[in-house]
Amino acid sequence: MNKGSGQSGVATETTGAATRKSRLLKIGLLGYAAVVLALGWGFAIRQISNDRELALQASSDQLTMTATALAKHVEAMINDGVGAAAAGVNEIQALNAGHALTVKDSSAVLLRMLTGGEYVNTLFIATPSTYIAVHRDGSAISARPAWITALLTTTGRSWVGRPLNTPAGDMNVLIPIARRVSDLNGETTWAGALFSVTTLDAMYRSLPVENSSVSLVTDDGWLIDRIPVIPARRVAGMDVRNVEAHKRYDALPHRTLTTLQAPDPFTGKLRQYAARRIEGYPLVAVAGRNVEDSLNAWRARTQASLWLFAIASIAFIALTTVLYVVLQRRFYAIARSEQRFQLAVQGTNDGIWEWEIPENRVYYSSRYKELLGYGDDDEFAPAPATFWQRIHPDDVRATELALQRQLLHGDPYDVEFRLRVRSGEYRWFRARGKALLDEHGNAFRMAGSISDIHDRKLAEQALEAAQQTELQAREEFAQHLLQAQEQERLRLANELHDSVGQNLSLIKNRALMLLQQPDLSPQAARHAASLDQLTSEVISEVRTVAHTLLPLHIKELGLTSSLDSLLCKTGEAGVLRIDKHLENVDDVIHDDTATHLYRIVQEALNNVIRHSHATMCKVVLERDIDCVRLVIIDNGSGFDTSIRRHDGLGLSSMAERCRMMKAAWRLESAPGHGTRIEVEIPVVDVKHAADAIS
């Protein structure tokens, strides 16, 4: 009886202990579940909020690209049309030097220049006394339209007028755009064009941003056009100075690219804007989209995420309940751990592998096989050879070295290679792994994963190829530009020497023959002598211009003498003191290289005289064993080399010439400390080379 009571008490105590442990386990699991759910939902809400900001940022980036594309397109249109009108002004000036041109002649010149795209409707030239315009249909008018008054009173270098021909629907809008060019007959001259914006509608249809629009707005707040056109609203020529979006943009510091949010002036809905200024003109390209349209994809993702988190929460609670029951059985712990591992392997997007080194056996997960195009039922030997037989031959060595460094030194095993998949093609993968070492420091197991990076790798290769192509195109363009400049200089120099020079010589000879007439009156003799002297001066000036355009004496006298002559003439002008030290380099610098070096010195002296306000310039040309070194130093005002300069092509031309010569180029300057230019041209000195061999 007592014995039975003891056993019953022990059983009761055991049952009570088990109950207490079960209760503590239940409380612990419930608390753990509550904390995890709270953290999970907090993280989810935070991620949803972050995703909203990222969606708006992505939309803003898309609008920025759209505004930039529109700005570049419109800028090209403007440069095409206005540039053609400016070229017409230059030709009219050249023809006007010989005789006065009529309006008909000037119109013919403009009509010849009207060869651009269909977006150029009209070319025109405007001065205070003259207006000449030609249309694409060949007609020409000289009657001054009303908007010319606003153009002629503009003080800036460029001008954009209010839209013309703006009926409801805005489908045939014309925009007058002009810029100030060199004076014609002593009057301020504007060259410009009337542009049709109907072509922008076709461009908009190809834009990648959904539910967006593009607009052109002038700096003073006139809406040129908005695409797509808003039905039953007159948009072109609309005054938007009091529109909230324009006010906010106008209040910002004027930058090349600006993004902001403001109400839509037509619907009042909050709208995103990206504005890009069109370089050189008071015009802004704008892309816009309603914020609610930008968040459409975000709303769908948010709804799916909330549903997913709700389902995950329910699943987590259920899992916690199951875990509470399962943890009461000790034997289930190992099986549960194995189950988690399998779930992790199946749930990840990467392929998992594990190498048992002593047995030389490899476990490949189902996802690993799937990445290579194989199924679980396909033959896929669990051995290292299965991997090495599929790797690209060019990637074997690098992969072997990475594996050895991991096994011997513990370096990270992170390598990219190509594997042959089931279809026979090679795809790019990235493998990462870690080895486990025994007590002797020897690796006995290694595990890791592989990821498919084929698309990323192809994108990187395509980007690199595009960058190389762009760089090559820029270099070829610069070379062709310099060659074209030299050819044009040669043509002008020959024209001055062969045609103008000979005619001036004939005039001088006729004047001398007139002076030899015995019965010539004193007054006629004075006029003939003056004509002879004036002709001699003009011949000298023509020769100077011809030599400046093309230093023919480089081939005759060599580079060293040509540079010496250039520096002497510059010093004799009196505006700059030249300190020179020139060594003879004619035996190693000749042909195109000599011309490039001469042009660099010529351009540098022009920059010193025009921009630096220097009083002294030092030019050193010296030769070394393997190079010729040119150094140009001035004591002028200098400039900040970190700021990109847009006022000329001088420095970029010098840099490109150095690149064509395969020369090293260094530019040092700072405000108030002058400028130093150093060029090193690699050469092979014949004399020094022979001495070195001997």
URWOZI-V298761 format. One record per pair of residues at least 24 apart in sequence whose C-alpha atoms are under 7 Angstrom apart, sorted by sequence separation. I is the first residue (numbers start at 1). J is the second residue. If there is no record, write none. Layout:
{{I,J} {I,J}}
This chain:
{{110,134} {128,152} {172,196} {173,197} {428,452} {429,453} {508,532} {560,584} {612,636} {613,637} {85,110} {88,113} {107,132} {428,453} {429,454} {560,585} {612,637} {107,133} {172,198} {201,227} {392,418} {428,454} {560,586} {612,638} {107,134} {111,138} {171,198} {201,228} {391,418} {392,419} {427,454} {508,535} {559,586} {85,113} {391,419} {407,435} {558,586} {641,669} {84,113} {390,419} {391,420} {428,457} {640,669} {84,114} {390,420} {639,669} {640,670} {504,535} {638,669} {639,670} {640,671} {638,670} {639,671} {107,140} {638,671} {637,671} {638,672} {81,116} {504,539} {559,594} {563,598} {637,672} {638,673} {80,116} {407,443} {637,673} {638,674} {636,673} {637,674} {638,675} {85,123} {501,539} {577,615} {578,616} {579,617} {580,618} {581,619} {582,620} {583,621} {585,623} {635,673} {636,674} {81,120} {85,124} {576,615} {577,616} {578,617} {579,618} {580,619} {581,620} {582,621} {583,622} {635,674} {636,675} {576,616} {577,617} {578,618} {579,619} {580,620} {581,621} {582,622} {583,623} {634,674} {635,675} {634,675} {633,675} {634,676} {633,676} {632,676} {633,677} {632,677} {496,542} {631,677} {632,678} {603,650} {631,678} {373,421} {374,422} {630,678} {631,679} {372,421} {373,422} {497,546} {630,679} {372,422} {496,546} {629,679} {630,680} {629,680} {628,680} {629,681} {493,546} {627,680} {628,681} {600,654} {627,681} {628,682} {627,682} {628,683} {493,549} {626,682} {627,683} {493,550} {626,683} {626,684} {128,187} {170,229} {626,685} {127,187} {162,222} {169,229} {489,549} {490,550} {625,685} {127,188} {163,224} {489,550} {596,657} {127,189} {162,224} {169,231} {126,189} {127,190} {169,232} {219,282} {625,688} {126,190} {168,232} {169,233} {170,234} {218,282} {219,283} {125,190} {126,191} {168,233} {169,234} {170,235} {218,283} {219,284} {125,191} {168,234} {170,236} {217,283} {218,284} {124,191} {125,192} {167,234} {216,283} {217,284} {124,192} {216,284} {217,285} {593,661} {123,192} {124,193} {216,285} {123,193} {166,236} {215,285} {216,286} {122,193} {123,194} {215,286} {122,194} {214,286} {215,287} {120,193} {121,194} {163,236} {214,287} {120,194} {121,195} {163,237} {213,287} {214,288} {120,195} {121,196} {162,237} {212,287} {213,288} {119,195} {120,196} {212,288} {213,289} {119,196} {212,289} {119,197} {211,289} {119,199} {211,293} {358,444} {357,444} {356,444} {357,445} {356,445} {355,445} {356,446} {93,184} {355,446} {354,446} {355,447} {354,447} {353,447} {354,448} {86,181} {353,448} {588,683} {82,178} {352,448} {353,449} {352,449} {588,685} {351,449} {352,450} {350,449} {351,450} {350,450} {351,451} {350,451} {86,191} {85,191} {85,192} {82,191} {82,192} {82,193} {81,193} {159,281} {160,282} {158,281} {159,282} {66,207} {62,209} {478,656} {75,278} {71,276} {71,277} {67,274} {71,278} {67,275} {68,276} {67,276} {64,274} {63,274} {60,272} {60,274} {71,285} {70,285} {67,285} {67,286} {67,287} {66,287} {63,287} {63,288} {59,294} {56,294} {55,295} {55,298} {52,298} {48,302} {37,313} {33,317} {33,320} {29,320} {26,324}}
